[in-house]
Amino acid sequence: MTESLKGKVAVISGVGSGFGKATAELFAKLDQVNLVLIDYNEQALQATADACKAFGSKVVAIAADVTKAETFTRVFKETMDNFGKVDFLINYAGGALKVAPIEEMDDEINRRIIDLNLTSAIMSCRTFTPQFKKQGFGKIINVSSACDRRSWPGWSVYSAAKAAVNAFTRCLYTELRPHGIAVMLLVPGGSNTGFQAAAAGVNKFEWDEELAVRPEHFADMVYQTCALTKGGCVTELVLYGLAQDVSGY
């Protein structure tokens, strides 16, 4: 059982490329969802915002760093000032930043990886949870990775951060379920997006793209999850491409 998302409000981070961009644009194309969009790259953010506006959505675009607490204070205020509610909080923002043997990972890059992937999701959820509880409805989606399920050389710090997102999200589900709020963990496999360009040591995946998972797959599945009528909750969605070997360790 699904419903239209017309009139709904979605806050989405990491919309400059990849999964976030595809999701924002699909929400706008199908149902003209009201959107609050966040990305560090102002030019990429504006391109996504313009595409969503062309589909008929009202868009608030915020160029900001998700590793800073003040970003979510600002985002929350803009959301309430413009729309008065929030239906969906989708925390796509994240990235590997660097993939290398552990002895080549200094403290600064390790902190940045943890802040970008874990701390940002915690701050986002913490900021919006009081409003979700006040409303008595809403859905939160946090993003983990195949790296929290399988192990590959060089990915240790990123994998640790994503495994922590997994644990955080599961606990948040138990906290918010009694308040009518659904919390989901999205576990994506590898996909050729802007992810590679933003991380040292990560190359484009060499595989048959017809068998690979792509941003539009994630956008479609997240849309379907958000469109579930009240009472339905997908607690975890694992989405891999057939091109990727996820046997791992």
C-alpha positions as CSV (number, residue, x, y, z in Angstrom):
1,M,0.0,0.0,0.0
2,T,1.5,3.3,-1.1
3,E,0.4,6.9,-1.3
4,S,1.3,10.0,-3.2
5,L,4.0,12.2,-1.8
6,K,2.4,15.4,-2.9
7,G,2.4,18.0,-0.2
8,K,5.1,16.1,1.7
9,V,8.4,17.7,2.9
10,A,11.8,16.0,2.4
11,V,15.1,17.1,3.8
12,I,17.9,15.4,1.8
13,S,21.7,15.8,2.2
14,G,24.4,15.0,-0.3
15,V,22.3,16.0,-3.3
16,G,25.2,17.3,-5.5
17,S,25.6,13.9,-7.2
18,G,24.8,10.2,-7.0
19,F,22.1,8.8,-4.8
20,G,21.0,12.1,-3.3
21,K,20.7,13.9,-6.6
22,A,18.7,11.1,-8.2
23,T,16.4,10.8,-5.2
24,A,15.7,14.6,-5.0
25,E,15.0,14.7,-8.7
26,L,12.7,11.7,-8.6
27,F,10.7,13.1,-5.7
28,A,10.3,16.3,-7.6
29,K,9.4,14.6,-10.9
30,L,6.8,12.2,-9.6
31,D,5.1,14.3,-6.9
32,Q,6.6,17.8,-6.7
33,V,7.6,17.1,-3.1
34,N,8.7,20.2,-1.1
35,L,12.5,19.9,-0.8
36,V,15.2,21.1,1.5
37,L,18.4,20.2,-0.2
38,I,21.9,20.2,1.4
39,D,25.3,19.9,-0.2
40,Y,28.8,21.2,0.4
41,N,29.4,21.9,-3.4
42,E,27.3,25.0,-4.1
43,Q,27.4,24.6,-7.9
44,A,26.3,21.0,-7.8
45,L,23.7,21.8,-5.3
46,Q,22.2,24.6,-7.4
47,A,22.1,22.3,-10.5
48,T,20.0,19.7,-8.6
49,A,17.8,22.4,-7.1
50,D,17.2,23.9,-10.5
51,A,16.2,20.5,-11.9
52,C,13.8,19.9,-9.1
53,K,12.3,23.4,-9.5
54,A,11.8,22.7,-13.2
55,F,9.6,19.7,-12.2
56,G,7.5,22.0,-10.0
57,S,8.9,21.4,-6.5
58,K,9.4,24.2,-4.1
59,V,13.0,24.0,-3.1
60,V,15.2,25.5,-0.3
61,A,18.9,24.9,-1.2
62,I,21.5,25.1,1.5
63,A,25.2,25.0,0.8
64,A,26.7,23.8,4.0
65,D,29.1,21.4,5.7
66,V,27.2,18.5,7.3
67,T,30.1,17.9,9.8
68,K,29.1,21.2,11.6
69,A,26.3,21.2,14.1
70,E,25.2,24.7,13.1
71,T,24.4,23.4,9.6
72,F,21.5,21.3,11.0
73,T,20.3,24.1,13.2
74,R,20.0,26.2,10.1
75,V,18.5,23.5,8.1
76,F,15.8,22.8,10.7
77,K,14.9,26.5,10.9
78,E,14.6,26.8,7.1
79,T,12.5,23.7,7.0
80,M,10.1,25.0,9.7
81,D,10.0,28.5,8.4
82,N,9.2,27.4,4.8
83,F,7.1,24.3,5.3
84,G,6.1,24.0,9.0
85,K,6.8,20.2,9.1
86,V,9.1,17.5,8.0
87,D,8.0,14.1,6.6
88,F,11.3,12.6,5.4
89,L,14.8,13.1,6.6
90,I,17.3,11.4,4.3
91,N,20.9,11.5,5.3
92,Y,22.8,10.6,2.2
93,A,25.9,12.8,2.8
94,G,29.0,10.7,3.3
95,G,32.1,9.4,1.6
96,A,35.3,7.4,1.9
97,L,37.7,10.4,1.5
98,K,40.7,8.1,1.5
99,V,41.2,4.3,1.1
100,A,44.6,3.1,2.1
101,P,46.5,0.7,4.4
102,I,45.8,1.7,8.1
103,E,49.4,3.0,8.6
104,E,48.8,5.5,5.9
105,M,45.6,6.9,7.6
106,D,46.6,9.7,9.8
107,D,44.4,11.0,12.7
108,E,43.1,14.0,10.7
109,I,41.7,12.0,7.8
110,N,40.3,9.4,10.2
111,R,38.4,12.1,12.1
112,R,37.1,13.5,8.9
113,I,35.8,10.2,7.7
114,I,34.0,9.5,11.0
115,D,32.6,13.0,11.2
116,L,31.3,12.9,7.6
117,N,29.7,9.5,7.8
118,L,28.7,9.0,11.4
119,T,28.7,12.3,13.3
120,S,26.7,14.1,10.6
121,A,23.9,11.5,10.7
122,I,23.8,11.7,14.5
123,M,23.6,15.5,14.5
124,S,20.9,15.5,11.8
125,C,18.7,13.0,13.6
126,R,19.2,14.7,17.0
127,T,18.2,18.0,15.5
128,F,15.0,16.8,13.8
129,T,13.8,14.2,16.3
130,P,11.9,16.6,18.7
131,Q,9.9,17.8,15.7
132,F,9.2,14.3,14.5
133,K,8.0,13.4,18.1
134,K,5.8,16.5,18.2
135,Q,4.2,15.6,14.9
136,G,3.8,11.9,15.7
137,F,4.9,10.9,12.2
138,G,7.8,10.9,9.8
139,K,10.5,8.7,8.3
140,I,14.3,8.9,8.7
141,I,16.7,7.1,6.4
142,N,20.4,6.7,7.2
143,V,22.9,5.3,4.8
144,S,25.4,2.6,5.6
145,S,27.4,0.6,3.0
146,A,28.3,-2.9,1.8
147,C,31.5,-2.2,3.7
148,D,29.7,-2.7,7.0
149,R,28.8,-6.3,5.9
150,R,32.0,-7.3,4.0
151,S,35.6,-6.5,4.5
152,W,38.2,-5.3,1.9
153,P,41.8,-4.1,2.3
154,G,42.2,-0.3,2.8
155,W,38.6,0.4,3.7
156,S,38.9,-0.1,7.5
157,V,38.1,3.4,8.8
158,Y,35.3,4.0,6.4
159,S,33.9,0.5,7.2
160,A,34.1,1.3,10.9
161,A,32.2,4.5,10.5
162,K,29.4,2.9,8.4
163,A,29.1,0.0,10.9
164,A,28.5,2.6,13.5
165,V,25.8,4.2,11.4
166,N,24.2,0.7,11.3
167,A,24.2,0.4,15.1
168,F,23.0,4.0,15.6
169,T,20.1,3.6,13.2
170,R,19.0,0.3,14.7
171,C,18.9,1.9,18.2
172,L,17.1,5.0,16.8
173,Y,14.4,2.7,15.4
174,T,13.7,1.3,18.8
175,E,13.5,4.8,20.3
176,L,11.2,6.3,17.7
177,R,9.0,3.5,16.8
178,P,6.6,4.1,19.7
179,H,6.2,7.7,18.6
180,G,5.0,6.7,15.1
181,I,8.3,7.4,13.4
182,A,9.9,5.0,11.0
183,V,13.7,4.7,10.8
184,M,15.4,2.8,8.0
185,L,19.0,1.8,7.2
186,L,19.9,1.9,3.5
187,V,22.8,-0.5,2.7
188,P,24.2,0.3,-0.8
189,G,26.6,-1.7,-2.8
190,G,29.2,0.0,-5.0
191,S,28.1,2.3,-7.8
192,N,29.9,4.6,-10.2
193,T,29.0,8.0,-8.9
194,G,30.8,11.1,-7.6
195,F,31.9,8.9,-4.7
196,Q,35.1,7.9,-6.5
197,A,36.2,11.4,-7.5
198,A,35.9,12.5,-3.9
199,A,38.0,9.8,-2.3
200,A,41.8,9.3,-2.6
201,G,42.7,5.8,-3.6
202,V,39.3,4.8,-5.0
203,N,39.0,4.2,-8.8
204,K,36.0,3.8,-11.0
205,F,34.6,0.3,-10.7
206,E,35.4,-1.7,-13.9
207,W,32.3,-3.8,-14.6
208,D,29.3,-4.1,-16.9
209,E,27.2,-1.1,-16.1
210,E,24.1,-2.9,-17.3
211,L,24.5,-5.2,-14.3
212,A,25.5,-2.5,-11.9
213,V,23.4,-0.8,-9.3
214,R,22.9,2.9,-10.3
215,P,21.7,6.1,-8.6
216,E,18.2,5.7,-10.1
217,H,17.8,2.3,-8.4
218,F,18.4,3.9,-5.0
219,A,16.1,6.8,-5.8
220,D,13.3,4.4,-6.8
221,M,13.6,2.2,-3.8
222,V,13.8,5.2,-1.4
223,Y,10.7,6.7,-3.0
224,Q,8.8,3.4,-2.6
225,T,9.8,3.3,1.1
226,C,8.7,6.8,1.7
227,A,5.4,6.2,-0.1
228,L,4.4,3.3,2.2
229,T,1.2,4.3,4.1
230,K,1.3,4.8,7.8
231,G,2.1,1.7,9.8
232,G,4.5,0.3,7.2
233,C,8.2,0.5,7.9
234,V,11.2,-0.9,5.9
235,T,13.8,-1.2,8.7
236,E,16.6,-2.1,6.4
237,L,17.1,-2.1,2.6
238,V,20.1,-3.8,1.1
239,L,20.7,-3.0,-2.6
240,Y,23.6,-4.4,-4.5
241,G,24.3,-4.6,-8.2
242,L,24.7,-7.9,-9.9
243,A,28.0,-6.7,-11.3
244,Q,29.6,-6.5,-7.8
245,D,31.2,-9.4,-6.0
246,V,30.2,-9.0,-2.4
247,S,31.6,-12.3,-1.1
248,G,34.4,-10.5,0.8
249,Y,35.5,-11.7,4.2
